[in-house]
Amino acid sequence: MKSEMKPIITAALCLAVLAGCSSGENLPDANAGKCSPDFTATIGGVQTRAFDSSWEAGDEIGISGGSYTNVCHLTKEGDGRFTVKTPGSEIYFQDEGEVTFTAYYPWNSLETAEAISADTWAQAHQKSFDFLWAQASGKKAAPQVAFTFAHRMTKVVLSVKPGNGVGYDEVKAALLSLEEFRHKGTFNITDGSTSVDDATTAMWEFAGNENAHYNAPAIFNDTEGMVTFPLIFFPQEFDEPLPFFAKLAGGQTLKAEIDFTAANREKDGVTAKNEWVAGRRYNLTVTLHKTGITLDNCSIMPWEEVNGGNIDAEQ
């Protein structure tokens, strides 16, 4: 998929099955009379992809239902029209009864497993763990099965800019890290649930890391003097605020703590917790000063975005 970042204003994708099943014409003899769905993917009527803003040629999803399990479908042209990847593996309605289908993105072979494992330290490969899941029903007499995909992960977008005594070049060169979250977990393709391992992160650098696989995508806004880092994580709760560090080229290390309770209060009211909620995007503005860090505007936006506020980091 293309890695360009654009504001995401929709939290769900629609996958529609549009097939005429009035006859068995043009089907192989073994499949005569069966209904073969035609899969397309749309957001608000515009064909698009799951990861950010548009499908890319070769993107794959997995569909299960009835006697079919994890059948890979791909969009050959990147136009949102999906066909079975392996000829002979087409999905058909086997009888007149209703069938419940599930679908997920991105497709994984899995073999006998039902869950995909991921390590979110590897932010350079976000599209491999930007998990989506949907469920819908259909039958031969009404084969238009509409899947509404929902994001099962959490997105945290940090926009970092210079403050007092710090230049834009220093922001671009800073080593940025986040601690005390669980970075490994699994995504279950059967019900769309996620789970996290017990181990927590210590001093993981998502910008300036010597291991290129760990560096998050960076969007440089030279006009505003700001660098934006979109991060994707497993949903989880926290007992304490998360430590955030910025190490400047001169060796000075700035620190701040990030608590998501106030941001979640926009949606959850008095029940809000310090947590990353599935399907939410948390936007935070981080200002680096020689004397510390400020955090501002932590908000929720679609996916479902959350304003996280401004962050001030201090030495």
Summary of the structure (lengths in Angstrom):
residues: 315
radius of gyration: 22.0
end to end distance: 39.2
largest distance: 76.0
contacts: 1043
relative contact order: 0.15
helix: 9%
strand: 44%
